[in-house]
Structures are given as structure tokens and as C-alpha cells.
Amino acid sequence: RKVDPDRWEFANEGFLRGQRHLLKNIRRRKPPAHTASNQQSLGSYLEVGHFGYDAEIDRLKRDKQLLMAEVVKLRQEQQNMKVHLKAMEDRLRGTEQKQQQMTSFMARILRNPEFLKQLIAKNEMSKELHDAISKKRRRRIDGGPEAYAVGASSSNLEQESPVVFDSHGSVELLAEGSVPVPVELLADGIPPDLEGSV
């Protein structure tokens, strides 16, 4: 207990001046029993809390890995979508170019109707010539000894009227010095040998 309320001095029966033998009677106060139990329970709470933190950290790590995998998947899908859009743009650009070429070709035909008639006549002549040559070649293969005569006449016909076969089987009868242009490619423009007639 305090000796003087205004001064930090405490009195104890075993702490008197000149009486050292009384010092052995001084005992330190023991903490209350409930304080010790509180400290023990606090330690157990800390251990439980530490275990809970570890579980939470593991769960967060798993969530992070899942999110990273999802991000990689979304980036791959985005890249595939860009490639698909690029291919679609290229096809659309090609379609627009073909449409412009066809429009230009139709405009030229409307300006000169005789040009279309010349193309049709030329195509029909090419088909007739192709049919005639095909028949003579079949006869040459199946005719035996007579094939040489037929082959000679066919070769003479080919020398007189040059014929060009394209990859699609269409035939073009060429005038001297002209350039073969299949009918399927007319949408790309006017053939060189007929360009002067437009």
C-alpha cells in the first residue's frame, strides 16, 4: 500500500529500515488462477487461428492457379478469333474485288453490245472445234490402221487453227498472234485480242 498518496512509496511489513531479517518474509504476489487459464486459452486460439490461415492460403493458391489457367485459355481463344477474323477479311476483300471486276465487265458490255455477241460466237466455235477434235482422236485410237490418216488430217486441222486447252477443258480458237483467254476468266476483264473492239 502507498505510504503517501502524492509519492510513489509503498509499505510492507517485512521491509523496515535496519531489520534485514524481515526481508525473507516478503513474498511476491501470485497471479490469479483465471489469468493463467486465460493465457492458456489464448495460446490455443492462436494455434487454431494459425492453422486456419494456412488453409486459407492454400485455398487462395489453388484459386490463383485456376484463374491463371482460365486467363491462358481466354488468350488462346482471343488469338484464334483474331486469325479467324483475318481470314474472313481476306475472303471479303477478294469477293469485293471480283464484284468490282464483274461490274466493270458488265459496264463495258452495255457500252458495246456487239462485244458480247463476239464472245458468244467465239465460245460456240471453240466448243464445236473441241467436239470435232475429240471425235477424231477417239477414231484414231479405235480405228487401227486408219488412225494414221485421221491423225494426219487432225494434225493439219490443228496446224491451220491453233487450239489451246486450259485446265478446265475449255477450248480457245486462236487467231494468228492472239493470246488465249478462257471464257471463265472473262469476269476479270476484256480479253487482249478483243480489247480493241470495245
Phi, psi and omega in degrees: 000156181284140174280316181232124182296339180269355182231148181276071177230134182240148182251142177219140183296335181266008182236085181235147182294131177081000181239079182288334182293344179276350183295331182290344178277350180284126180238138176286139180291135177277144177293153179297157182294323183291335177293318179296317179295324178295319179295321179294316179294325178295321177296318178295322177297320179297320179296315178297318179296321178297318177296321178296323177296319179298316179296320179294320179296318178298319180295319179295323177296317178297318178298321179296318179297319178296318179295320178297318178297321178294321179296317178298319179296316180295322178295321178295317177297322178296319179295317178297322179294321178297317179297318180296318179295322178297317178296319178296320178297320179296316179296320179295320178296318177296320178296319178296320178296317178297321179295320178295319178296318179295320179296318178295320179295317179295324178295322178293322178296319179294326178288331182222089181299331180296334180297319178294320179297320178297320179295318180295315180297319179295321179294317179297318178298320179295319179296316179298316179295321178296317178297317181296316180293321179297318179296317181292326178290322177295320178296322181294324180287319184268349189274350179073233184298334181284355184294330182294318180294316180294321179296323178295316179295323179294320179293323177297319179297320180292327178289323180288321182234096181301134182234138179236129177257132176263181183292341180267000179088002179280152186240142177235127174273121188258136167277165184295126179082004181269167182249131182290134176225112179298153181293330182294340183262011181294338180293342179276356180143181182277137178301150183298324184284347179247000184296329181288342182277350182273000000 
